[in-house]
Amino acid sequence: MADTRFLFFILLTITFIGCGPSREKQASGKLSEAQALRDSGRYNLARLKLDTLMEKYGDLTEQIADAMRLMDDINLQEQRRNLEYLDSMILVKEKELEPLMKNFIKSDEYGEPAILIHKRQKPENSYNRTFIRAHLDVEGDFYISSRYYGTSWIKHNQIKVYNSGESVTSEVVPEDGYNNRRFEDGGSKWEIISYRDGADNGIVNFIASNVDKPLKVQFRGEGYYYIVMEKYDKEAVRDGYETSFVLKELAGLRKERKQVERMVMKLEKRME
């Protein structure tokens, strides 16, 4: 009697196993679930489903090949969606940039990237004066320089901008004969110091935040010289500073778009 029950149990087990879905059907079911997730735009969940499928059913060549094709299709659709998003953001930033660019003149004479000169600080109008100049290029890099003009050297290497007890002082910038240099013509002398890579110590932000105030500048070196900033010079610094953020964002979006576009082309070629 015991043997009969044992044989019945074995037969029942075999029957149950035989009636269960095959591994091929199980894998196909997982693939269908991943396809449904893809169609609903839930790309990350679809990828997780496919990762599980390929790990669990790695010996099923046909199903794995289908899963890999579906994975490429998911990646392609996601990258195309990214392209659409980036295109929309680029349009937004270009619209934001449009009114800001009206303050600048583009010049290619200094090489690449092209520089943007504020209309209120054209070289022909600023040759023989002492002031703070705004420097901006089309990629959004921004800095200021101090420009001294006079009949005697002060050999300045630092500036202090101040008003009503508030002040900001730049780093000391040594002369290098190129960005930081002195030259003369007859009895006239010029000194130019550039405050790149944060050497302004926050002067740019101080000027941009206080355009409506009578800001003073002390040129410091072996000698000293003082000016009260002209309103248009303060506005040039503010405009350049604000525009630099939009230009950098736009440059970053365009760079990212090129990377995504290359990925789309690679996936499309692989799926041909």
Protein Blocks (a to p, Z undefined) as FASTA:
>chain_A
ZZmmmmmmmmmmmmmmmmpccfklmmmmmmmmmmmmmmnopamlmmmmmmmmmmmmmmlm
klmmmmmmmmmmmmmmmmmmmmmmmmmmmmmmmmmmmmmmmmpccdfknopadddddfkl
gfklmmmccdddddddfkopacdddddddfbdfkiabdcddeehiacdddddddehlmpc
cddehjbccdddddeehlnnommmmmmmmmmpccddddddfbccdddddfklmmmmmmmm
mmmmmmmmmmmmmmmmmmmmmmmmmmmmmmZZ
